[in-house]
């Protein structure tokens, strides 16, 4: 189906709705980028042109060792713990061929603004608790290839 063209009766309504949706996605992307980037040990590239993004996790070595002892990758370990503790669903990044030796999760910007606003404090509380639980005297494992 082709969108309305300039001069069509519905063109202005179509353009207005399209802009409203685009602006909403931009706002959600900025909100989530800021939220994830503010978390200890998490880095997040600017979200551009996609409905999903891949925050990079720099986890304490104890968390990585615990995941390995349970027979799962660190991203799977983190995502399962996040889901169990908060009901927040993200996807382990290993299924998306991220750079070898790095830890990522895949998140989406699709939820409504109010759901994102409600999710961020739960995410922050979980992440702080997770990091406190696994923080030891060893530094973060930024590269698993070492």
Beta strands, then each sheet from edge to edge (+ up, - down):
strand 1: 42-43
strand 2: 52-53
strand 3: 56-57
strand 4: 59-60
strand 5: 91-92
strand 6: 105-108
strand 7: 140-141
sheet 1: 1+ 3-
sheet 2: 2+ 6- 5+
sheet 3: 4+ 7-
end
